[in-house]
Amino acid sequence: MIAPLIIGGLASGSLYALVGLAIVVVLRATDIPNFAQGEMAMVSTFVAYSLLAEEGLPWWAAVTLALVFAVVQGVVIQQIIIRPLIGGPVLSTVIATLGLNIVLHNLAGIIWGHQTYVFPPPVEAPPFSLLGVPVAVESALNVAVAVAVIIGFTAILKYTWEGIALRAASQNQTNARLVGISINRSFALAWGMGGLAGGLAGILIAPDLFLDTNMMGALLIKGFAGGVLGGLGSLAGVFAGGLSLGVIENLVGAYLSPSFADGFTFLLIIAVLVVMPEGVFGRVRRRKV
C-alpha cells in the first residue's frame, strides 16, 4: 500500500523540515548558512539524555530544560562567535560555522564518549488507525510538532514586534537601525529560534536512531536539501520541501531501490533547481535597475 509509505515519509520529512526551518531562520536573518546546526542539535539532545538518565527527571521536564539550553546555546554562539564576524566576508562566517561543527562534535565526544545510547520515546503506545492505515504515535508526534513550529514561527515573525524587527533587520540593516531596531537583538532571536527547531529535531529523531555524536550528519544535509527544494525564501516553502523530500525518499526506496533513494532524491532536486532556481515554492527575486 502506498498510504503507509506516504505517512512514513511525512514523519521523516517533518524532521527534515524542522532542521530546514532552523537553518533558514538564521540564513534569512543574517545571510549565514549555519553548518553547525546539526551538532548544536546533537549537543542539546545529549543534554536531554543526561537529564533523563543521570538526574532522573521526567521525560517532558528533561526535554523542556534541554530546549531552553538549545535556545541559550544558539544565542551565546551568535553573541560570542558570529557577532564579531557580521559585516565581514561571508566566507569567514561559513568557515566559523564549519569549525564550530568540528568543535562541538569533539566536545560531545569528550563529555559523553563516542558510544551509542538509547533515547526513550515520549510515549510508548501501539499504532492507531487513520482511515484504515496504521500510524505510529511517534510519526504523528513528529508531524504535529513540525506543524506547531511552523505556525509558531510564522506567528512570531508576522505578529510580534520582535519578529517584525527581525524581518526588517534581515531586509535592510541600515534602515532598521534608523527606526531604532537593535540588529544584534534581532540576530540573537534568529539564532535562538534556530536552536529551538534544531533541538526539537534531534530529540524527536533520537528514539528512532541510536543517540551518538554522528546522529545529525545526514539530517543536516536533508534539512538543507528540503529547504532548497521548497525555496529558502519562505518558511512555508521550507516546510513543504522537507515533507516532500521525506515522501519522495520513501516511495523511491520502496518502488525502485533503497540504495538509490538518496541518489534519486538529490538528482530530482538538481533537476527542479535547473528549472526553478528559487525552489518549488520560492519567489523569484526581481532586482530594480
N, C-alpha and C positions, 0 to 999 in steps of 0.2 A: 504493500500500500504506500501511496505517495504521501498521505497525510502525516504519518509518524515522522517521515523524513523532513517534512516542512517544519513540523513542531520542534524537532531536534535542532534543525538549522536555525530557527528563531531563537532557541535557547542559547546556542553558542554565538550566534550573531549579536545577541544583546550584550554579551561580554565584549565583543569586538567594538560595538557601538559605545560602550562606556569608556573604553580606552581611547577610542577616536574622539569622543567628547572632551576627555581630559587633555588630549593633545591640541585640539582645535581651539578650545577656550584660551589657552596660552598663546597659540600661534596667531590667532586673530587680534589679540590684545597687544602683543609685543613683537610679532613677526619672528618669533624664535621657535623652531621645531625642537621640542624637548625630547631628546633621545634618552634621557634618564628616567622618563616617566614609568617605564616598566619596573626598573629597580626600586624606584620610590614606592611603587605599589607593593613590590615584594617585601620590602622592609616593613611597611605598615601591616602586612599580613602576618609576618613573623611576630610583630608586637602583639597582635591579637592572639596568636597561638601561645605566646609566653604568658599573657594574662589569663588564658584559659588553663593551660597545663601547669604552670608554676604557681600562680596566685589563686587558682581555683575559682575565678569569677564566673558567673553565669554567662552563657553564650552572648546574649544581647548586650550585657554590660561590658564585656570584653571588647566586642565589636564596636560599640559606641565610643569607648575610650580610644580604640585604635584608629577610628575615623577622625576623632579630634586630633590625634597625633598626625594623621595624614595631612590634615589641613595646615597645622602648625609647621610641619615639615616643609610643605610647599612654600609657605610664606617666608620661613627662615632661609631657604635656599634662594628665593628671589632677592631677599634683602642682602644677604652676605655674598652670594656668588654672581647672580645675574645683574643686580642693580648697578654695580660699578662698570659693567660692560655695555650698558644701554647707551646707544649713540655711537658706538664703535662699529667696526666691521662685523657683519653678520657671521662671517666665518669664525670669529673669535668666540661668539656665544655658542655656536654649534659645537666647536671643539670643547668648550667648557662643559656642555651637557654630556658629550661623549665621555669626557674624563670623569664627570660625576657618576656616570653609569658604571664605570670600572671601579671607582672608589666605593660606591655603595655595595656593589657585588662582593668585593673583597672584605669590606667591613662586616657584611652579613655573614660571610664565611667564617670570620674570626669569632664572632659572637655566638652564632648558632651552629657552626660547622657546615659541612657540605653533604651530610647525610639527608635522607628524606624523612619527612614526618607525615602523620595522618592528621588532617584538619577536619574536625567534626562538622557535619552539616547543621544548619539552624534547626531543622525539624527532620524527624525520621517518620515518614508516613508512606503508606502504599500509594501507587499512582491512582489518580481519579480519572473518570471518563468525561471527555469533552466531545460531544456529538459522535459518540461511539468510538472515539480514539483515546487510548490510554495516554495520560500525560503525567510525567513525573512531577512531584511537588517542587523539586529543585529547579526544573525547567521553567515552571510557571513563575517561581520566585525571581529567577533571573530576568525574565521579560518584564515582570511587574516593577522591579527595581529600576531597570533601564528606562521604562516609561515614566516613572516618577522623577527620575533625574532630569530627563529632557524637559518635562513640564516645569520642574522647579527651576532649572537653569534659565529657561525661556522667560519665566515669570520674573526672575531676578533681573535679567537684562532689560526687560521691557517696562517693568512697573515699579522698580525701586530706584531711588536716587543714586545709590552706589552702582547699580547696573547700568543706568543711563550714562553716568560719568565714565564708566569703563568703556562703553561703546564710543563715547565722544573722544576719549583719550586714544582709542585704537585707530580712529579715523584721522585725527589731526591733533597732535600733541600741543602745538603752539596755540591754537585757538582754545583748546581745553584749558590750558594754563591761564589764558586771558580772562576766562569766566570763573576762575577760582577753583578749578578741579585739581586735585592732587594726583599727579601722574603716578607717583610712587605707590600711593594707596590703591589706586585702580589696578596697577600691575600686581600688587600683592594679593588683591582679591582674585584675580585671574589664576594665579598660581595656587591659591588656596582651593578654589573650585576644581582645578585640575587635580590637585592632590586628593580631594574627596572622591571624585569619579574614579580615579585610578585605584584608590584604596578599596572601593566597593568592588571593582572588577577582580582584584586579587583575592579578596575574601570570598567572593562567590565562586571563583574557579578552583580555589584550593581544595574543597571537598571532592571535586571530580578528579583532580590530579594529586600526586604526592607533593607536599609542600617542600620545596627546596630552593636553592639560590638561583636556579635556572628556569623557574616556572613561568616567568613572564616574557621570556625572549620571543617566542613565537607569537604570543598575544600582542606584543607591541607592534610587530610587523603587520599583523592582521588589522590592528587598530588604525595604523597609518593607511593601509590599503583600503579599508572600508571608508575612511574619511575622503580619500582621493576619489574613490568610486562614486560616492554620493555627492561630493562637492564640498570643498573646505570653507566655502563662504557662508554656509548655513548649518546651524546645529541640527535642524530637522533633516537636512540632506545627509549629514554625517550619520545620524541615527538610522535613516533608511538604508544608507550604504552598508553599514555594519550588518544589519539584519539580512540584506540581500546577499552579502558575502557568505554568511553562515548557511543560508538556504542553498545557494549555488554549490558550495563545498559538499554538502550532504548529498545533493542529487547527483553530482558528478561522481562522488565516491561510490554511490550505490549502483548507478547505471553504466558508468564507464570503467573506472578503476580507482580504488582507494589510493594507490601510489601516485596517481596522476592528478588527484583532486587539487592539490596546491598549484601545480604547474598550469592546469587548465584555467583555474580561477584567475591567476595573475595574467595569463595570456588574454583572457577576456577583458580584464581591467585595462591592459595596454590598448586593446582594440577600441574600447569605449573612449579612452582618453585621446586617441588619434582623431576620433570623430567629434568628441565633445571634451575639449581640454579642461573645461571648468567642472567636469563631472556631470552625472546624470541629472542631479537636482540643483546644480550650481547655476549662478547667474553670470552671464558674460559681462565683464567689466569694460565699459567704454571710457576711453580717455579723451578729454576735451583738448583740442589743439587750437 
